[in-house]
Amino acid sequence: MISSLPPGFIMVLGALLVPFLPHIIRQVYMMILILISSYSLTLGFGIHSIINIMDYEFILFQSDALTLPFAIIFHIAAALNVIYGAHEKHWKQHVSIISYSGAAIAAIHAGDLLTLFVWWEATAFTSVFLILAGNSTRSYKSAVRYIIIQVISGMFLLAGAVILLLNDGNVLLTKFDINTLHGQLIFIAFGIKAAFPLLNGWLQDAYPEASEIGTVALSTFTTKLAIFCFAKCFAGTEILIAIGAIMTFYPIFFAVIENDLRRVLTYSLNNQLGFMIVAIGIGTELAINGAVAHAFAHILYKGLLFMGMGAVLYRAGTCKASELGGLYKYMPITAVCTIIGAISISAFPLFSGFVAKSLIMSALGKEGLVLVYFMLLFASAGVLHHSGIKIPFFAFFAHESGIKTKEAPKNMIVAMIIASALCIMIGIFPTMFYQILPYEIIYEPYDFSHVVGQLQLLTFAAFAFICLWHFKIYPPELNSTVLNSDWIYRKMLPGVLLPLLKLINKGNQKLENKINSTFSKFKLFFYNYMLNNKVFDRDAGPDTLIVIQIFTVFLVIILSQVYFF
């Protein structure tokens, strides 16, 4: 019976009991849910569960070589999140984390677009509570913007799925042609969740406003689900190479001047996603292995860095570089674990980032993409600056902040030590790590050129930081706000549209009544059209697509009205 259920579903369903359990039992119970869900890893590849609705088959549970590594790391990350958040006494965040993790795990096992859509939206609605748990006016507003953007992503995915269903009679999750309408809609849906350039504002807007345990969970699932979907559906799509290269490049400059260290990590997250997108755009077996390996390693070391900054926030009450420093004396274990995460993300030899990133750089070299190769090389040096050095340096060293605090709670320390150990193990034993990747691989990351080249890059990048810091050229830590693409919909559009709507409402009540009447007529028309033309039948006409697209636009407008008012 359990083998027929989608992996992760037992976690979502089991989350309903979490509020009724005592604190200690609750932690054990959630770990048991994760263990039961991980049973799916033993079932092998193939389709394990299908349901039939209205003569359409929906694949609830399928597994293949691409699914396996994501399923493994998602289960590991879910367990680490439970351990890391064990000090939290209230049940709300625990329910959100276990159901959010389960929804993401179920999503990667979906075999069709409509099943994926259900879990796609479930990840949004379960994760938004982690942002609300920030318990501030900023977090509440950010949560509203976050859920609207995530739902809009789902609307694009649903529109693409419906068009594909009407055209081909199936919605199988397979490789799509970006030159088709449904392919473009699905591409945009994935791109929003992957935080593409100009679509990335929600990432830096929402993640730093979540609770200390919420940000760790958020950094794991949403964007990596998008990476999985791109690898599944758009591998070898060349435009992804350009998009990914831009993603690796521009967040570096934001991260260097950002004061909030958790927000620095979100820019770094955006940068690291770019490496994965470039690899997916290349599309070769080596490149896809590199994208998957990087996603796997990234979940561990980026989660570790967020754990370190979450512990600092929990104890010191702030994550701003201008207010921190000297904490290594009071939080030595947290400092060491954060440094391990920083070394890993910087791709030092013998750490996880090195054995994962080497695959991507080798794939670029084999394809002769010289410009992109050097862009990613520059981005790698930037990673050392903003994540490898800036995060641990300003949090634990730099100037003396005068903050005297305790070490992180024991459960946080345990989670950080486990994540640190995994980062080191992957770096020391890359052959074992490579065995779970989608394609068979014979690759040696520790050859002379790789090791020497990376050490040279890291040495010169570190030397540049030291010089900039010594001569006071490095941007100072200022308590300021860095403007990002979210400013467009967060500030500009409300600033322009709200006064305009108030003017219309005040000066022309007849126009407002006419708009309401038109919208009511549209709803009646749409209902009658759906009823009379049976738009979900296989024989529906092509004009149905126009109606569906118009309705999708109206849904977006309604969501926008909710946001503005």
C-alpha positions as CSV (number, residue, x, y, z in Angstrom):
1,M,0.0,0.0,0.0
2,I,2.8,2.4,0.9
3,S,4.6,1.6,-2.3
4,S,1.6,2.9,-4.3
5,L,1.6,6.3,-2.6
6,P,3.7,9.1,-4.0
7,P,6.9,9.7,-2.0
8,G,6.4,12.7,0.2
9,F,2.6,12.3,0.3
10,I,2.9,10.5,3.6
11,M,4.8,13.5,5.0
12,V,2.1,15.9,3.8
13,L,-0.7,13.7,5.2
14,G,1.1,13.0,8.4
15,A,1.7,16.7,9.0
16,L,-2.0,16.9,10.0
17,L,-1.2,15.1,13.3
18,V,1.8,17.3,14.2
19,P,-0.2,20.0,16.2
20,F,-1.6,17.3,18.5
21,L,1.6,15.7,19.6
22,P,3.9,16.7,22.5
23,H,7.1,18.4,21.5
24,I,9.6,15.5,21.8
25,I,7.2,13.0,20.3
26,R,6.6,15.4,17.5
27,Q,10.3,15.5,16.5
28,V,10.5,11.7,16.5
29,Y,7.2,11.4,14.6
30,M,8.4,13.7,11.8
31,M,11.6,11.7,11.5
32,I,9.6,8.6,11.2
33,L,7.5,10.2,8.4
34,I,10.7,11.0,6.5
35,L,11.9,7.5,7.0
36,I,8.7,6.0,5.7
37,S,8.8,8.3,2.6
38,S,12.4,7.3,1.9
39,Y,11.2,3.7,1.4
40,S,10.4,4.8,-2.1
41,L,14.2,5.0,-2.8
42,T,14.3,1.2,-2.7
43,L,11.5,0.5,-5.3
44,G,13.7,1.0,-8.4
45,F,13.0,2.9,-11.6
46,G,9.7,2.9,-13.4
47,I,6.1,3.9,-13.0
48,H,4.6,2.8,-9.7
49,S,1.3,4.6,-9.4
50,I,-1.3,5.7,-12.0
51,I,-4.9,7.0,-11.6
52,N,-7.5,7.4,-14.4
53,I,-9.8,10.4,-14.4
54,M,-12.1,11.2,-17.3
55,D,-10.2,8.9,-19.6
56,Y,-6.9,10.6,-18.8
57,E,-4.1,8.8,-17.1
58,F,-2.2,10.7,-14.4
59,I,1.1,9.4,-13.2
60,L,1.4,10.0,-9.4
61,F,4.6,8.2,-8.8
62,Q,7.4,7.5,-11.2
63,S,11.1,7.2,-10.6
64,D,14.2,7.4,-12.9
65,A,17.9,8.1,-12.9
66,L,17.3,11.8,-12.7
67,T,14.7,11.5,-9.9
68,L,17.0,9.4,-7.6
69,P,19.7,11.9,-6.6
70,F,17.1,14.7,-6.0
71,A,15.0,12.3,-3.9
72,I,18.0,11.3,-1.8
73,I,19.1,14.9,-1.0
74,F,15.5,16.1,-0.5
75,H,15.0,13.4,2.2
76,I,18.4,14.2,3.8
77,A,17.6,17.9,3.8
78,A,14.1,17.3,5.3
79,A,15.7,15.3,8.2
80,L,18.3,18.0,8.7
81,N,15.6,20.7,8.8
82,V,13.7,18.7,11.5
83,I,16.8,18.4,13.6
84,Y,17.8,22.1,13.1
85,G,14.3,23.3,14.1
86,A,13.9,21.0,17.1
87,H,14.3,23.8,19.6
88,E,11.1,25.5,18.3
89,K,8.3,24.6,20.7
90,H,5.4,25.8,18.6
91,W,3.9,23.4,16.0
92,K,3.2,25.8,13.2
93,Q,6.7,25.9,11.6
94,H,7.0,22.1,12.0
95,V,3.8,21.5,10.1
96,S,5.0,23.9,7.4
97,I,8.5,22.3,7.1
98,I,7.4,18.7,7.0
99,S,4.5,19.3,4.5
100,Y,6.7,21.6,2.4
101,S,9.4,19.0,2.2
102,G,6.8,16.3,1.4
103,A,5.2,18.4,-1.4
104,A,8.6,19.0,-3.0
105,I,9.5,15.2,-2.8
106,A,6.1,14.3,-4.3
107,A,6.6,16.9,-7.1
108,I,9.9,15.4,-8.4
109,H,8.1,12.0,-8.7
110,A,5.2,13.4,-10.7
111,G,5.0,11.9,-14.2
112,D,2.6,14.4,-15.8
113,L,2.2,18.2,-15.7
114,L,-1.2,18.3,-13.9
115,T,0.1,16.1,-11.0
116,L,3.2,18.4,-11.0
117,F,1.0,21.4,-10.9
118,V,-0.8,20.2,-7.7
119,W,2.5,19.7,-5.9
120,W,3.9,22.9,-7.5
121,E,1.3,24.9,-5.8
122,A,1.4,22.9,-2.6
123,T,5.1,23.8,-2.2
124,A,4.0,27.5,-2.4
125,F,1.2,27.3,0.1
126,T,3.0,25.2,2.6
127,S,6.2,27.3,2.5
128,V,4.6,30.7,2.9
129,F,4.0,30.1,6.6
130,L,7.8,30.0,7.1
131,I,8.0,33.6,5.9
132,L,5.0,34.6,8.0
133,A,6.9,33.1,11.0
134,G,9.3,36.0,10.7
135,N,6.7,37.8,12.8
136,S,7.3,41.3,11.4
137,T,5.5,43.7,9.2
138,R,8.1,43.2,6.6
139,S,7.7,39.4,6.7
140,Y,3.9,39.6,6.4
141,K,4.1,41.9,3.3
142,S,6.9,39.8,1.8
143,A,4.8,36.6,2.4
144,V,1.9,38.1,0.4
145,R,4.2,39.1,-2.5
146,Y,5.8,35.6,-2.4
147,I,2.5,33.6,-2.6
148,I,1.2,35.8,-5.4
149,I,4.4,35.3,-7.5
150,Q,4.4,31.5,-6.8
151,V,0.7,31.2,-7.8
152,I,1.4,33.1,-11.0
153,S,4.1,30.6,-11.7
154,G,1.6,27.9,-11.2
155,M,-0.9,29.6,-13.6
156,F,1.7,29.6,-16.3
157,L,2.4,25.9,-15.7
158,L,-1.4,25.1,-15.7
159,A,-1.9,27.1,-18.9
160,G,0.9,25.2,-20.6
161,A,-0.5,21.9,-19.4
162,V,-4.0,22.6,-20.6
163,I,-2.8,23.7,-24.0
164,L,-0.6,20.5,-24.3
165,L,-3.6,18.4,-23.2
166,L,-5.8,19.9,-25.9
167,N,-3.2,19.6,-28.6
168,D,-1.7,16.1,-27.9
169,G,-4.2,14.5,-25.6
170,N,-1.7,13.9,-22.8
171,V,0.3,16.0,-20.3
172,L,3.3,13.7,-19.8
173,L,6.3,15.3,-18.1
174,T,8.9,14.9,-20.8
175,K,11.2,17.1,-22.9
176,F,9.4,20.1,-24.4
177,D,10.1,22.3,-27.5
178,I,10.6,25.9,-26.4
179,N,9.3,27.0,-29.8
180,T,5.8,25.9,-29.0
181,L,3.3,27.9,-27.0
182,H,2.9,25.3,-24.2
183,G,6.7,25.0,-24.1
184,Q,7.1,28.7,-23.6
185,L,4.5,28.9,-20.9
186,I,6.0,26.0,-19.0
187,F,9.5,27.5,-19.5
188,I,8.4,30.8,-17.9
189,A,6.7,28.9,-15.0
190,F,10.0,27.0,-14.3
191,G,12.0,30.2,-14.8
192,I,10.0,32.1,-12.1
193,K,10.8,29.4,-9.5
194,A,14.4,29.2,-10.7
195,A,14.8,33.0,-10.1
196,F,15.7,34.0,-13.6
197,P,17.1,37.5,-14.1
198,L,14.3,40.1,-13.5
199,L,12.2,37.3,-12.1
200,N,14.4,36.8,-9.1
201,G,13.2,39.6,-6.8
202,W,11.0,37.4,-4.8
203,L,14.0,35.3,-3.7
204,Q,15.8,38.2,-2.0
205,D,12.6,39.7,-0.9
206,A,11.2,36.7,0.9
207,Y,13.9,34.3,2.1
208,P,15.7,36.7,4.5
209,E,12.4,37.7,6.1
210,A,11.6,34.1,7.2
211,S,12.4,32.7,10.6
212,E,15.9,31.3,11.3
213,I,14.7,27.8,10.7
214,G,12.4,28.8,7.8
215,T,15.1,30.2,5.6
216,V,17.1,27.0,5.8
217,A,14.1,25.0,4.6
218,L,13.3,27.5,1.9
219,S,16.8,27.5,0.5
220,T,16.5,23.7,-0.1
221,F,13.4,22.9,-2.1
222,T,11.7,25.5,-4.3
223,T,14.6,26.5,-6.5
224,K,16.0,23.0,-6.7
225,L,12.6,21.7,-7.8
226,A,12.8,24.2,-10.7
227,I,16.3,22.9,-11.5
228,F,15.0,19.3,-11.6
229,C,12.2,20.3,-13.9
230,F,14.5,22.2,-16.3
231,A,16.8,19.1,-16.4
232,K,13.8,16.9,-17.1
233,C,12.1,19.1,-19.7
234,F,14.6,21.5,-21.3
235,A,18.0,19.9,-21.2
236,G,20.0,21.1,-24.2
237,T,18.0,24.3,-24.7
238,E,20.7,26.7,-25.7
239,I,19.1,29.9,-24.4
240,L,19.6,28.5,-20.9
241,I,23.4,28.9,-21.3
242,A,23.0,32.6,-21.8
243,I,20.4,33.0,-19.0
244,G,22.5,30.9,-16.6
245,A,25.7,32.8,-17.4
246,I,23.9,36.1,-16.5
247,M,22.6,34.5,-13.3
248,T,26.1,33.6,-12.2
249,F,27.4,37.1,-13.0
250,Y,25.2,39.9,-11.8
251,P,24.2,38.7,-8.2
252,I,27.9,39.0,-7.2
253,F,27.8,42.8,-7.3
254,F,24.6,42.9,-5.1
255,A,26.1,40.4,-2.7
256,V,29.3,42.5,-2.2
257,I,27.4,45.7,-1.1
258,E,24.5,43.9,0.8
259,N,24.6,44.4,4.6
260,D,22.2,41.6,5.7
261,L,24.2,38.4,5.6
262,R,21.2,36.2,5.0
263,R,20.3,38.3,2.0
264,V,23.9,38.0,0.9
265,L,23.4,34.2,0.9
266,T,20.2,34.6,-1.2
267,Y,22.2,36.5,-3.9
268,S,24.8,33.7,-3.6
269,L,22.0,31.2,-4.1
270,N,20.9,33.0,-7.2
271,N,24.5,32.9,-8.5
272,Q,24.9,29.2,-7.8
273,L,21.6,28.4,-9.6
274,G,23.2,30.0,-12.7
275,F,25.9,27.3,-12.7
276,M,23.2,24.6,-12.8
277,I,21.2,26.4,-15.5
278,V,24.3,26.7,-17.7
279,A,25.0,23.0,-17.4
280,I,21.3,22.1,-18.2
281,G,21.5,24.4,-21.3
282,I,24.6,22.5,-22.5
283,G,22.6,19.3,-22.1
284,T,25.4,16.7,-22.5
285,E,25.6,13.8,-20.1
286,L,28.6,15.3,-18.4
287,A,26.9,18.6,-18.0
288,I,23.6,17.1,-16.7
289,N,25.7,15.1,-14.2
290,G,27.4,18.4,-13.2
291,A,24.0,20.2,-12.7
292,V,22.7,17.4,-10.6
293,A,25.9,17.1,-8.6
294,H,26.0,20.8,-8.0
295,A,22.3,20.9,-6.9
296,F,23.0,18.0,-4.5
297,A,26.1,19.6,-3.0
298,H,24.6,23.1,-3.0
299,I,21.7,22.0,-0.8
300,L,24.1,20.9,1.8
301,Y,26.6,23.7,1.9
302,K,24.1,26.5,1.3
303,G,21.9,25.0,3.9
304,L,24.9,24.8,6.2
305,L,25.6,28.5,5.7
306,F,22.0,29.5,6.3
307,M,22.1,27.3,9.5
308,G,25.1,29.2,10.7
309,M,23.5,32.6,10.0
310,G,20.2,31.3,11.5
311,A,22.1,30.4,14.7
312,V,23.7,33.9,14.8
313,L,20.3,35.5,14.3
314,Y,18.7,33.3,17.0
315,R,21.4,34.2,19.5
316,A,22.5,37.7,18.5
317,G,19.1,39.0,17.2
318,T,20.6,40.3,14.0
319,C,22.3,39.2,10.8
320,K,23.6,42.5,9.7
321,A,27.3,42.7,9.0
322,S,27.5,46.2,10.4
323,E,26.2,45.0,13.8
324,L,28.2,41.7,14.1
325,G,31.8,40.6,14.6
326,G,33.9,38.8,17.2
327,L,31.3,36.0,17.7
328,Y,33.9,33.3,17.2
329,K,34.7,33.6,21.0
330,Y,31.2,32.8,22.0
331,M,30.0,30.6,19.1
332,P,33.1,28.6,18.1
333,I,31.3,25.5,16.8
334,T,28.9,27.6,14.7
335,A,31.9,29.5,13.4
336,V,33.8,26.3,12.4
337,C,30.7,24.8,10.7
338,T,30.0,28.1,8.8
339,I,33.6,28.2,7.6
340,I,33.3,24.6,6.3
341,G,30.2,25.7,4.4
342,A,32.1,28.7,3.1
343,I,35.0,26.6,2.0
344,S,32.7,24.1,0.3
345,I,30.8,26.8,-1.7
346,S,34.1,28.3,-2.7
347,A,35.1,24.9,-4.3
348,F,38.2,24.2,-2.3
349,P,39.7,20.8,-3.1
350,L,38.6,18.1,-0.7
351,F,35.2,19.7,-0.2
352,S,31.9,19.1,-2.0
353,G,31.8,22.2,-4.1
354,F,35.0,21.3,-5.9
355,V,34.0,17.8,-7.1
356,A,30.6,19.2,-8.2
357,K,31.7,22.4,-9.9
358,S,34.5,20.7,-11.7
359,L,32.0,18.7,-13.8
360,I,30.3,21.8,-15.1
361,M,33.6,23.6,-15.9
362,S,34.8,20.5,-17.7
363,A,31.6,20.3,-19.7
364,L,32.0,23.9,-20.7
365,G,35.6,23.3,-21.8
366,K,34.6,20.3,-23.9
367,E,32.0,22.3,-25.7
368,G,34.4,25.1,-26.4
369,L,32.2,27.8,-24.8
370,V,35.2,30.1,-24.0
371,L,33.3,33.3,-23.1
372,V,30.8,31.5,-20.8
373,Y,33.8,29.5,-19.2
374,F,35.5,32.8,-18.2
375,M,32.2,34.3,-17.0
376,L,31.8,31.3,-14.7
377,L,35.4,31.5,-13.7
378,F,34.9,35.1,-12.7
379,A,31.7,34.2,-10.9
380,S,33.7,31.5,-8.9
381,A,36.1,34.1,-7.7
382,G,33.1,36.3,-6.7
383,V,31.6,33.4,-4.7
384,L,34.8,33.3,-2.6
385,H,34.4,37.0,-1.9
386,H,30.8,37.2,-0.8
387,S,30.1,33.7,0.6
388,G,33.6,32.2,1.2
389,I,35.0,35.2,3.0
390,K,32.4,37.9,3.7
391,I,29.9,35.7,5.5
392,P,32.3,34.1,8.1
393,F,34.5,37.2,8.3
394,F,31.9,39.8,9.2
395,A,29.8,37.5,11.4
396,F,32.6,36.0,13.5
397,F,35.7,38.1,13.1
398,A,36.1,41.6,11.5
399,H,35.5,44.3,14.2
400,E,34.5,43.7,17.8
401,S,30.7,44.1,18.0
402,G,30.4,43.8,21.8
403,I,27.8,41.1,21.5
404,K,28.2,38.4,24.1
405,T,26.0,35.4,23.6
406,K,25.8,31.6,24.0
407,E,26.7,28.9,21.5
408,A,23.8,27.8,19.3
409,P,21.3,25.3,20.8
410,K,22.4,21.7,20.7
411,N,20.0,20.6,18.0
412,M,21.3,23.3,15.7
413,I,24.9,22.2,16.4
414,V,24.0,18.6,15.6
415,A,22.4,19.6,12.2
416,M,25.4,21.8,11.3
417,I,27.9,19.1,12.2
418,I,26.1,16.5,10.1
419,A,25.9,18.9,7.1
420,S,29.6,19.7,7.6
421,A,30.5,16.0,7.6
422,L,28.6,15.4,4.4
423,C,30.3,18.3,2.7
424,I,33.7,16.9,3.6
425,M,32.8,13.2,2.8
426,I,31.6,14.2,-0.7
427,G,34.8,16.1,-1.3
428,I,37.0,13.2,-0.1
429,F,35.1,10.4,-1.7
430,P,33.8,11.8,-5.1
431,T,33.6,8.4,-6.7
432,M,30.9,7.2,-4.3
433,F,29.1,10.5,-4.9
434,Y,29.3,10.2,-8.7
435,Q,27.6,6.8,-8.5
436,I,24.1,8.3,-7.8
437,L,24.3,10.7,-10.7
438,P,21.9,10.2,-13.7
439,Y,24.6,9.0,-16.2
440,E,27.5,6.6,-15.7
441,I,30.7,8.6,-15.4
442,I,34.4,8.0,-15.2
443,Y,35.8,11.3,-14.0
444,E,38.7,12.3,-11.8
445,P,38.3,15.8,-10.4
446,Y,41.7,15.7,-8.6
447,D,43.9,15.9,-11.6
448,F,46.9,18.3,-11.5
449,S,45.3,21.0,-13.7
450,H,42.0,21.1,-11.9
451,V,43.6,21.3,-8.4
452,V,46.3,23.8,-9.3
453,G,44.0,26.0,-11.4
454,Q,41.3,26.2,-8.6
455,L,43.9,26.9,-5.9
456,Q,45.4,29.7,-8.0
457,L,41.9,31.2,-8.6
458,L,41.1,31.0,-4.9
459,T,44.5,32.4,-3.8
460,F,44.3,35.4,-6.0
461,A,40.6,36.1,-5.1
462,A,41.5,35.9,-1.4
463,F,44.5,38.2,-1.9
464,A,42.3,40.7,-3.7
465,F,39.9,40.7,-0.7
466,I,42.7,41.2,1.7
467,C,44.1,44.2,-0.3
468,L,40.7,45.8,-0.6
469,W,40.0,45.4,3.1
470,H,43.5,46.6,4.2
471,F,43.3,49.7,2.0
472,K,39.7,50.4,3.0
473,I,38.5,50.0,-0.6
474,Y,36.1,47.2,0.1
475,P,32.5,48.5,0.3
476,P,31.8,49.3,4.0
477,E,29.0,47.5,5.9
478,L,26.2,50.1,5.7
479,N,22.7,49.7,7.2
480,S,21.0,50.2,3.9
481,T,18.6,48.7,1.4
482,V,19.8,47.3,-1.9
483,L,17.3,47.8,-4.7
484,N,16.5,44.7,-6.8
485,S,14.0,43.8,-9.5
486,D,11.3,43.4,-6.9
487,W,11.3,47.2,-6.6
488,I,9.3,47.3,-9.8
489,Y,6.2,45.5,-8.4
490,R,6.9,46.2,-4.7
491,K,7.2,50.0,-5.0
492,M,6.9,51.4,-8.6
493,L,3.6,49.7,-9.7
494,P,1.7,50.3,-6.5
495,G,3.1,53.9,-6.5
496,V,1.7,54.5,-10.0
497,L,-1.4,52.4,-10.0
498,L,-2.9,53.1,-6.6
499,P,-3.3,56.9,-7.1
500,L,-4.6,56.2,-10.6
501,L,-7.2,53.7,-9.3
502,K,-8.2,56.1,-6.5
503,L,-8.7,58.9,-9.1
504,I,-10.8,56.7,-11.3
505,N,-12.9,55.5,-8.3
506,K,-13.4,59.1,-7.1
507,G,-14.1,60.8,-10.3
508,N,-16.0,58.2,-12.3
509,Q,-18.3,55.9,-10.5
510,K,-20.1,55.0,-13.7
511,L,-16.8,53.7,-15.2
512,E,-16.3,51.5,-12.2
513,N,-19.8,50.1,-12.5
514,K,-19.3,49.5,-16.2
515,I,-16.0,47.6,-15.4
516,N,-17.8,45.4,-12.8
517,S,-20.7,44.8,-15.2
518,T,-18.3,43.8,-18.0
519,F,-16.4,41.4,-15.7
520,S,-19.7,39.8,-14.6
521,K,-20.7,39.3,-18.2
522,F,-17.3,37.8,-18.9
523,K,-17.7,35.3,-16.0
524,L,-21.1,34.3,-17.4
525,F,-19.8,33.9,-20.9
526,F,-16.9,31.8,-19.7
527,Y,-19.1,29.5,-17.7
528,N,-21.5,29.0,-20.6
529,Y,-18.6,28.5,-23.0
530,M,-17.1,25.8,-20.7
531,L,-20.4,24.1,-20.4
532,N,-21.5,24.1,-24.0
533,N,-18.1,23.4,-25.7
534,K,-16.8,20.8,-23.2
535,V,-13.4,22.4,-23.2
536,F,-11.7,19.5,-21.5
537,D,-12.9,17.0,-24.2
538,R,-10.3,15.7,-26.6
539,D,-12.3,17.3,-29.5
540,A,-12.3,20.8,-28.2
541,G,-11.6,23.4,-30.9
542,P,-8.5,25.7,-31.1
543,D,-10.5,28.8,-30.1
544,T,-10.8,27.2,-26.7
545,L,-7.1,28.1,-26.2
546,I,-7.9,31.8,-26.5
547,V,-10.6,31.7,-23.8
548,I,-8.3,29.8,-21.4
549,Q,-5.5,32.3,-21.9
550,I,-7.9,35.2,-21.4
551,F,-9.2,33.6,-18.2
552,T,-5.6,33.1,-17.0
553,V,-4.9,36.8,-17.5
554,F,-8.0,37.6,-15.5
555,L,-6.8,35.4,-12.7
556,V,-3.5,37.3,-12.6
557,I,-5.4,40.6,-12.5
558,I,-7.5,39.4,-9.6
559,L,-4.4,38.3,-7.7
560,S,-2.8,41.7,-8.4
561,Q,-5.9,43.4,-7.0
562,V,-5.6,41.4,-3.8
563,Y,-2.0,42.5,-3.5
564,F,-2.6,46.2,-4.2
565,F,-5.5,46.5,-1.7
